[in-house]
Amino acid sequence: VNDYAVQVVIKDLERLGHKRIILKNDQDPAVMALRTPVKARCNVEIVPEESPVYESASNGEIESTIRTIQDQIRTFKDALECRIGARLDKEENVVTWMVTHAAETANRYHMPAAKGYTAYERWKGRKFRRDMVEFGECVLYKTPGMKGKDNMEVRWEDGIFLGVNDTSGEIRIGTSEGVMMARDMRRKARDEDRWQADKVHGIIGVPWDMRPSSRVDMSVNVPTG
């Protein structure tokens, strides 16, 4: 089981704030293998529950959420391809951040009619309020660690917006040197400056290796459980 996948699930479960939860999953071998180390290492008491074999309908709300995320990913991909005038290969590092951003977007804005609030509101106790730009847009971001440095040094650099970390509030910025975390960003004035295919294609770094020495080979390193 990939350790990154285990860490992500544990982090998501622990930040819910519950001491005891029921963790329901299907009986797919990969999912079952992931659940074992999560249960062993998580600081939350986990009560496992499984749906019947071949009965995905019994996971109705979960299956609906999966479809919502998949639709959001396709929308982001199609929108970005239209903006930059180029196709995105599924092996490109930027695509991994598209998946993360799609899930976070659903948590912030998707409001099931039966509930009347978003997942983000349930977690944080307030609505998500932050100025956002489109995924894949080229922005100016404030270089981290410049406070107290030479006032003549350039403090803003170009980077590709990859989303916002909901825990820290930091902005994810994709570059040819890896994925940076920034506190502030500025939108570019001209539309032609906002969409730059070479910078999008040139991004290196994935959620499980943000600062690699070169582009991560997705066919080898994608966590599969």
RODRENGU-570474 format. One record per residue (C-alpha): residue number from 1; x, y, z. Coordinates in steps of 0.5 Angstrom, whole numbers, always signed. Example, Ala and Ser with C-alpha at 12.3 -4.5 7.8 and 13.67 -1.06 7.14 Angstrom:
REM RODRENGU-570474
1, +25, -9, +16
2, +27, -2, +14
REM end
This chain:
REM RODRENGU-570474
1, +0, +0, +0
2, +3, +7, -2
3, +5, +11, +4
4, +2, +17, +1
5, -5, +15, +0
6, -5, +12, +8
7, -3, +19, +10
8, -8, +23, +6
9, -14, +19, +9
10, -11, +19, +16
11, -10, +27, +15
12, -17, +27, +12
13, -21, +23, +18
14, -17, +26, +24
15, -19, +33, +22
16, -26, +32, +22
17, -26, +32, +29
18, -29, +26, +31
19, -26, +21, +36
20, -30, +15, +33
21, -32, +14, +26
22, -35, +9, +22
23, -31, +8, +16
24, -35, +4, +10
25, -32, +2, +4
26, -33, -3, -1
27, -30, -10, -1
28, -25, -8, -7
29, -18, -11, -5
30, -14, -5, -6
31, -19, -1, -2
32, -19, -6, +4
33, -11, -6, +4
34, -11, +1, +5
35, -16, +1, +10
36, -12, -4, +15
37, -6, +1, +16
38, -11, +7, +16
39, -14, +4, +22
40, -8, +2, +25
41, -4, +9, +25
42, -10, +13, +26
43, -11, +17, +32
44, -19, +16, +31
45, -23, +10, +33
46, -25, +7, +27
47, -31, +2, +26
48, -30, -2, +19
49, -36, -3, +15
50, -37, -6, +8
51, -42, -6, +3
52, -44, -12, +0
53, -40, -15, -6
54, -42, -12, -13
55, -47, -8, -10
56, -45, +0, -11
57, -52, +2, -10
58, -51, +1, -3
59, -46, +6, -3
60, -51, +11, -6
61, -49, +18, -3
62, -41, +16, -4
63, -42, +14, -11
64, -46, +20, -13
65, -40, +24, -10
66, -35, +20, -14
67, -39, +22, -20
68, -39, +30, -18
69, -32, +30, -17
70, -31, +26, -24
71, -35, +31, -27
72, -31, +37, -24
73, -24, +34, -26
74, -27, +33, -34
75, -30, +41, -33
76, -23, +43, -31
77, -19, +39, -36
78, -23, +42, -42
79, -23, +49, -39
80, -16, +49, -39
81, -15, +46, -45
82, -19, +51, -49
83, -16, +57, -45
84, -9, +55, -47
85, -10, +52, -54
86, -7, +45, -53
87, -9, +38, -50
88, -7, +36, -44
89, -4, +29, -43
90, -6, +25, -37
91, +1, +23, -35
92, +3, +31, -34
93, +4, +33, -27
94, -1, +38, -27
95, -7, +33, -28
96, -6, +31, -21
97, -7, +37, -18
98, -13, +38, -22
99, -16, +32, -18
100, -14, +35, -12
101, -17, +42, -14
102, -24, +38, -16
103, -25, +35, -9
104, -23, +41, -5
105, -28, +45, -10
106, -34, +40, -9
107, -33, +41, -1
108, -33, +48, -1
109, -39, +50, -6
110, -43, +43, -7
111, -49, +44, -3
112, -53, +37, -3
113, -61, +39, -3
114, -62, +35, +3
115, -57, +38, +8
116, -57, +45, +6
117, -50, +46, +8
118, -43, +45, +4
119, -38, +40, +7
120, -33, +46, +8
121, -38, +49, +12
122, -40, +43, +16
123, -32, +42, +18
124, -30, +50, +19
125, -37, +52, +21
126, -37, +58, +16
127, -37, +59, +9
128, -31, +59, +4
129, -29, +66, +3
130, -23, +68, -1
131, -22, +71, -8
132, -20, +65, -13
133, -18, +65, -20
134, -19, +59, -25
135, -15, +53, -25
136, -8, +53, -29
137, -8, +61, -29
138, -2, +64, -29
139, -1, +69, -24
140, +4, +73, -20
141, +6, +70, -13
142, +10, +73, -7
143, +16, +69, -7
144, +16, +65, +0
145, +22, +67, +5
146, +23, +75, +2
147, +21, +78, +9
148, +27, +82, +12
149, +31, +81, +5
150, +34, +86, +0
151, +29, +91, -1
152, +31, +91, -8
153, +30, +84, -10
154, +24, +82, -14
155, +19, +79, -9
156, +14, +77, -15
157, +14, +71, -20
158, +10, +68, -25
159, +7, +61, -23
160, +1, +57, -25
161, -5, +57, -20
162, -6, +50, -17
163, -11, +51, -12
164, -11, +53, -4
165, -10, +49, +2
166, -16, +49, +6
167, -12, +47, +12
168, -6, +53, +12
169, -10, +57, +7
170, -3, +57, +3
171, -4, +58, -5
172, -1, +52, -9
173, +3, +55, -15
174, +6, +50, -20
175, +13, +52, -23
176, +18, +49, -27
177, +22, +48, -21
178, +17, +45, -17
179, +10, +46, -13
180, +11, +52, -8
181, +6, +55, -3
182, +5, +62, -3
183, +1, +67, +2
184, -1, +72, -3
185, -2, +72, -11
186, -4, +77, -16
187, -8, +76, -22
188, -5, +79, -29
189, -8, +85, -33
190, -8, +82, -40
191, -12, +76, -41
192, -6, +73, -46
193, -1, +73, -40
194, -6, +69, -36
195, -6, +63, -40
196, +1, +60, -42
197, +1, +53, -45
198, +9, +52, -44
199, +8, +54, -37
200, +3, +49, -36
201, +6, +44, -39
202, +13, +45, -36
203, +10, +44, -29
204, +14, +39, -25
205, +11, +36, -18
206, +6, +32, -15
207, +2, +32, -9
208, +7, +26, -6
209, +13, +29, -9
210, +12, +37, -9
211, +20, +39, -11
212, +23, +33, -15
213, +29, +34, -19
214, +25, +33, -26
215, +18, +31, -28
216, +15, +25, -24
217, +14, +19, -29
218, +6, +18, -27
219, +6, +11, -31
220, +11, +9, -25
221, +10, +13, -19
222, +2, +14, -19
223, +0, +11, -12
224, -5, +5, -14
225, -6, +3, -7
REM end
